[in-house]
Amino acid sequence: MSVLCFLTSTLTSLSWFHYVTLLAGLLLFLYRYLTRNFGVFEAKGLVSIKPLPIFGNTLDIYRGKVNFIQFYVDFYRKFEGHK
């Protein structure tokens, strides 16, 4: 019996509760994986902007609110006094 046949027969015999549990587990794993490095700078005593999952600090760039250069100029000015 091949692995694909085994997985297919196993997945078709699961109830809706198992599917919801698997989906919740997968979403939790993805969230933890994507946010595992958040807080690294704060742990080292550095000042930073709180990042968002997937986009990090660059969501405004993706939305087109600011361009790349303006984003980093604003970023620099926000933390100008910190070393």
C-alpha positions, 0 to 999 in steps of 0.5 A: 500500500503506498503512502498516498493511498494511506493518507487519502484513506486516513484523511477521508475517515476523519471527522470535522473535529479532526480537520478543525484541530489539524487546521488550528494546529497548522495555523498556530505552527505558522504563526509561531514560525513567522514570529519566532524572531520578534523581540530579538532587538528588544532582548538585546536592549535596542530600540525598534518598531514592533513588527507584524507577522508576514510583513514585519515593519514594511507594511506601509511600503507594501500598501504603497503609502510610502516609498522605500527611501521615505520609509527608511528616512522616517525610520532613521528620524524616529530613532535619531537620538538612540545609539 
